[in-house]
Amino acid sequence: MSTYQICELLGDGISAELAVSVRTLVDALPFDFEFVEIDLSDENRIRRGRAIYDEAVVAMKAAEATLKYPTATTADSPNKILREAMEFKVIHRPVCTIPGIETHFTEALDIDVVRIATGGTYEDVGRRIGADTAVSLRVIERGPALAAGRFAFKLAQMRNPGVVSTSKYTIQKATDGLFEETIEEVSSDYPATSYRHELFDSLLAGLIMRPDRYGVIVCPNEYGDFLSDMACGLIGSIGLGDSSSYSFDARGRVEHAMFDPSGGTAPDIAGQNKANPTATLLAVGSMCRHLGEVAAGEAIRATLLGAIADGVKTADLGGDCSTTQFTAEIASRVAGSLRLAA
């Protein structure tokens, strides 16, 4: 039986309950995870300071993958610090319509948002100039744009949709212009994959009116942040999306990967067994695929979508399952699915 060493970054709010859900699910898999726990809770960050991040980075680099739970952004942003320390260049967020979840959006959505993990307007916190003016730098670098572009086109080859790059290149001519120029350059290496670029505001409207026209969308940092949250809103909840972050070696191969739910810490329901673990379990599925356990990863995703369609839902989705009940049902179905496939 294969065993994978996983760095597990513990967090705040509902994180403890999500960690229990993960243990329940992985016990149903035909391979083992050896978890190395790092406490990144706000309380421990205040107590340990920078030392806890140094410890986390060492553990992440030693592990085969990292699983992160939601952390509160207080005096610092753990996500930002880890992205910089691990040199993550690409964030991937898949978002698809899940049958069985009522939404205000009636069209079917199935997209992959590929986002540059650094730069953009998030690079600089800005500064005040006098009482009435504030400025900040906006940074786009060719290296991360190349990494995002290559990731997007490789993903499109597996999924067989086209690639759309998006930004405000007519306004931000220098920064977004460099981004679009770089993605166009990458597209020449994938002539069999359809490619076009769209202005970001136009894409938002197009995604709502004609979602079937979009498959893989690649964009700068902040655009991807906005877009993925909006897309999760269209499918019913920000708690339904998982996220993957990647760094690359000099040859463009994935060097380190971190998987996490895109939702927050939900302190209002922490400790009440009400949390929806869907995004976290989807993140485990994505991590399995990254580790080469493709059948398990696909079984986890298919099982989650199928169970929700069957009415197995937590309260936030209109169901009556507790966190533990929902997780137990998913784990049982995943185990059964993998036995049938064996």
N, C-alpha and C positions, 0 to 999 in steps of 0.2 A: 504494500500500500504506500502510495506517494505521500510525502509530508512536505508542506510549504511553510517557511518561516514568514510570518506576517507581523509587521509593526502595527500596533493598535493604539491609536491616539484617542484617549478618553477625553470627554468634554464636559459640557454643562447641561442643566435642565433635564431633558428627556434622554440624554446620552446613556445613562446607566441602564435604562429600560431597553434601549436599542441594542446595547451590547449583549443583553440577555437574549434578545431575539436572534442576534447573529449566532450565538452559541447553539441555540436550539436548531437553527437551520443547518449549520455546518456539521452537526452531529448526524444529520441525515445523508451526508455526502459520502461517496465511496473513497475518500482520501482525507488526510488530516491537515489541519492548520495548527501550527505551533505559534501562539500569540505572544508577542513581546509588548507588554503594556507600558505606555507612557501617559502619565496624568497631566493633561493640558487644560484642566479646569481652571477657571478664573482664580479661584482660591490658591491653587498651587502655583500658578503663574505669578501671583503677587508675592507669594512666599519665596519662590525659587529664583525669580527674575530671569535673566538671559540664560542662566545655566540649564533651565528645563528645555529651552529650545535647542541648545547645543546637544543635549542628551537625545532629544527627539531626532535631530538630523543624523547623528551617528547611528541610531537604531534604524532609521529609514533607509540609509545607504547600505546597511548590512542585510536588510530583509529583501525578500523576493518581491514584495509589494507592501503597500501601506493602506490600512483602512482607518478612516478618520470619522469621528462623530462630531455633531454640531458643537461649536465653541462660541461663547459670548464675546463680542467685540466691545471691550471696555477701554482700558488704558492703551491697549494695542490690538491689532488684528492678527490673530494666529495664522489665518489663511494667507495674508500678505507676507508675513515674515517667513512662513514655510515655502511659499512660492519662490521668494528671492533666494533663500538659503539652499533650496534644492534645484534652483535654476529651471523650474518648470516653465516651459515655453508654450504649451498648448493645453487648453481645457476643452473636453468633449462632453456635451450634454445632449443625450437623445431624449426626444419628447414625442410621445404618440398617444392618440386617442385610446382610452381604455373602455371597452363596452361594459355597461353596468353602472357607469358614473354619470349622473345627470349634470349637464352643463348648459350654459347659455349659448354655446357655440355648437351648431348642428353638423358642421362639416367634419370629415375625417382628417386628422393631422398626423403626419409621420415624418418628422424631420430630425436631422442631426445638426446641432449647433456646434461649430468648431471655432473656438475663440482664442486669440492670442492671450496668453496668461499674464503678460506684463505690459507696461507702457500705457499709451493712450492718456486720457485725462487723469488716470489713477497714479501716474508716475510721480506727481508733484502735488503736495497739499496746498500749495499756493501761498501768497502773502498779501497783506494789505499795503496799499500805497495811499497814505493819508486816510481821511475818514470815509471817503466815498468811492474808492476804487480798490479792486482786488484783481490779482493776476495769477496765473499758473502756467507752467509749461506743459505742452502736450508732446509726447515722444512716441514715434514709430521707428522701429529698427528693422532692417532687412532680415537679419538672422531669425528672429521669432516669426516674422511673416512667412519666410521660406518654410519653416518647420510646420506652421499651421496649414499652409497651402499643400505641402506634400501629404500631411496627415489627412486633409480633406479629400484629396484626389484618391488616395489609397483606400479610404473608407468608401468613397463612391464606387470604386471598382468592385468592392465586395457586395455592396448593396444594389448597385446598378441604377442609381438615379444620377442626375447631373449635379454639378457644383455651381452655386451662386455665390459670388463674393459681394459684400455689401459694405458701404461706408458713405460718407458725405464728400465724395471726391470732387464735386464741383465747387464746394465751398472751402474745405480743408485741402487745398490743392497740393500743398507740400507734403503734409503728413499722410493723409488718406490717399493722395496721389502715389506716394511711394508704396503704400500697401497694395493698391490695385495693380501697379506696375509689377510688383513682385509676384502676385498671384497669377497674373497674365503670363509671366515668365515660366512659372511652374506648369501652367496648363499646356504649354507646348510639349511637355514630356508625356502627356496623357491625351493624345489626339483622339482616342476612341471614346473619351468621356466628354459629354456635352458641358459647356461652360458659358456663363454670362455674368455680367455684373449689373447690380441695381443700386440706386440710391437708397439709403437706409429707410427714409420715411416712406418712399414708394413701396419698398419691400414689406413694411409692416402692414400697409393697406392690402397689398397683393396676397400676403399670407392669410389674411382673414377672408378675402373675397375668393381666392383661387388657391387653396392650400395644396392642391394636387400638383401645382407647378413647382413645388419646392421639395428637395431631398436633402442634400448636404449644403449648409450655409456656413461660409467662413467669413470672419469679421474681426476687427480690432477689439481690444479688451472691453471697453465700456459698452460698445454696441452688443457684444455677445452676452454681457451681463443683463442688459435690459431685455434683449430678445428672448433669452431662455426663460426668464421669469414670466414674461408675457405669455409665452407658449405654454408654460405650466398652468397659468391661469385659464387658458383656453380649454385645457383638458380637465380642469376641475379643481386643482390644488397644487400649490408650490411644493407640497409634500410628496408629490408623485414623481419627481425627477431626481435622477442620480447624476453624479458628476465624476469625471476622471481627469486627472492632471498628469502630464508627461514631461520628462526631460529626455534629452537625446545626447548620444555620444558624437564624436567627430564625424562618424560615417552616417549619421542620421538615424541610427537605430535607437529604439527606446531603451533608456538606461535606468530610469526610476519611474514608478507609477504610483499614484495615490488615488484612492476611490472613496467617495463620500456622498451622503445625501445632500441635495442642494437646499433643503429647508433649514430652519433655525432651531433654536434650543427649546422653544415652547415652554417657558417657565410656568405658565398658568396651569398646565396640566401635568407637570413633572411629578412623578411618584404616584400617579393616580391610575396607572395601567390603562390609559386612554390613548397613548401615542400611536400614530399610524406608522408602522415600520416599513411600508412599501418601498420608499426610496432607498432606505438602507439595505434592504434585501436585494433590490435591483443592483445596488452598488456591489454587493457580494457576487452577484451573477456576472457583472462586468469584470470583476477581479478574477473570477474563475476563467473566463475566456482569455484574459491577458496571460494567465498562468499556463494556458494550453489545455485546460479542462473545458473544452468547448461544449461538449454534450451537457455537462452540469450547468454551465452558464446559460445555455439556451433553455434547459429544463426549468431553471429558476424563473427566468423571465416569462416563459409561456405559462407556467403554473400560476404565477402571480396574476397575470392578465386573465387567465381562465377562471381562477377562484373569484376574483372581483366580479367578473361577468355573471358568475353563478350566485352572486349575492353575499359572498363572504366579505364583509366590509367592516371597518371600524366606524365609530360614531361620526367622525368628521366627514365621512362619505355617505352618511345616511344609514349605516348598519348598526348592529348591536354587539359586535365582537370587541372584546378587550384586546389589548396588545398581545397578551399571552395566548388567548384563544385563536386569534388570527394567525399568529406565528406557528402555532402547533398544527393548524390545518395546512398551512403552506408547506411546512417541513414534511408532513405525512404524504402530501401529494407529490412533492419532489422525489421523495424516496421511492414511491410507487412508480413514478415515471421512469426513473433511472433503472429500476429493477426490470421493467418491461423492455427497456432498450438494450439491456445487457445480453 
